[in-house]
């Protein structure tokens, strides 16, 4: 059953052809990702499917009963509204209307008739669970001030609020444009698990490759105004893509060999040619065009001759920093080593960006010292574009840092060649700064930092707004980089590929140095939690704590929770199997989906309560 069907759809952006008579069907329950280079038309395709734009040719048909939720890359809000009001904008929904009135009535004292009426209406609409879910989702996305005005929120907070609004509408067809931007690593993992569990049709654009592999069952590639469908996750896509490229390379090499032979024949031919000879000459020019195709490259190799790094790099002693009562870190010590690559992880607001600014000297610590070696040359890529270059061409902006970059073999790489590696072709290199997209501006700042030839790179969220091709280029650069790297990124795949070890900002002033990458750290954390869940009694005996014991009713609740969780898990499995059996009855699918959603929500609540009670279980 198609949720949406595109037939012979054509679309231009100015003179550029983005979609050329493309066909696509997205079935109920399918979870699909869209992959393309920057500027290829990803957002345009999403807008067409969401009904925000119309095709020039062809048709787009939707299932008549589908409920659409669309997270746009740049959400727009009424700046005068508050966070909760954004979620209650649907005045036709009696549940959200009841919650909105209740939230407003909370300002009045107990016993006020308006508050009592609002509570009674909440009871009638069974709205308490939905209100709790709203606040739970907002909390998971780091939006804890429910009464904050939209104008007070950062760009990242607005994007997270837009995501919360879309998820809470409970659509059955969900379109997400870069949903992981502005989420920290824990938020991304929460969203990942949420989407895996939901029986929803999904179309998303993201550069997070772990996210793609875990959540999506199909990949659509948009290239040269046409679509290719790969029925599998990101790993499967890479395998099939490599096979196609290898086949194309073999075909190109074969064409080149034939061209060489045909060229020799044409040169021997007399000027007066017959009809048969004319056909062979035409064939030669066809082969020549085919042979001109590029052989597949495994990606650029960067043997950059970075500025020499001495033995003394950066030495941190007794570092502390607070803002008011909030302690970011306290008494931190570390001596950086040559060529090491360190990742930094932690929730939003835990001090990651502040730590980077302390390393560069942009901010000063409350206590402690940061001593930099004489040979250290820092290149700092910031989360926000630090400078504007209006009236200047892209290539000239990079040339301000250097004209060439030295390679290890004694050769040099010019600015233009280096920019091409990061997807700035000859035309884009001479584009004025103000004409670049937001993503292109970030890429330009990145190229400018790398071109300065530092030996100590500090990168704060470098992967935002990069397409997969540019990401792979940056990865290769960092893997070949002959210097030290400190990296903050919410892209787990990128982080795992680059870093040697991890600084984990745990809050309350503690920084934990974990000897491994991010995935290894999360596995370590999960194993610790699993052990706690399995052996709560043993742990309590080993380390007696001065905490209350469970009362009689709590003990009964704890025992009952274990039974409830087991029963819910059985029912969850049964419903999941029903939904995977290819049922074509739409009404049955919707009923099972709604029931499964409620079971998963209840299961999550009961597991949280069980874990809390397990700390005190005797």
ABEGO torsion letter per residue (X at the ends): XBABBBBGBBBBBEABBABBGBBBBBBBGBBBBBBBBBGAGAAAAAAAAAGABBBABEBBBBBAABBBBBBBABBBBBAABBAAAAAAABAABAAAAAAAAAAAAAABBBGBAAAAAAAAAAAAAGAAAAAAAAAAAAAAAGBABAABBAAABBAAAAAAAAAAAAAAAGBABBBBBGAABGBBAAAAAAAAAAAAABBBBBBBBBABAAAAAAABABBBBBBGGBBBBBBEBAAAAAAAAAAAAAAAAAAAAAAAAAAAAAAAAAAABBABBBAAAAAAAAAAAAAAAAAABBBBBAEBBBBBBBBBBBABBBBBBGBBBBBEABBABBGBBBBBBBGBBBBBBEBBGAGAAAAAAAAAGABBBABEBBBBBAABBBBBBBABBABBABGBBAAAAAAAABABBBBAAGBBBBAAAAAAAAGBBAAAAABBAAABBAAAAAAAAAAAAAAAGBABBBBBGAABGBBAAAAAAAAAAAAABBBBBBBBBABAAAAAAABABBBBBAEGGBBBBBBEBAAAAAAAAAAAAAAAAABAAAAAAABBBBBBBBBAAAAAAAAAAAAAAAAAAAAAAAAAAAAAAGBABAAAAAAAAAAAAAAAAAAAAAAAAAAAAAAABX
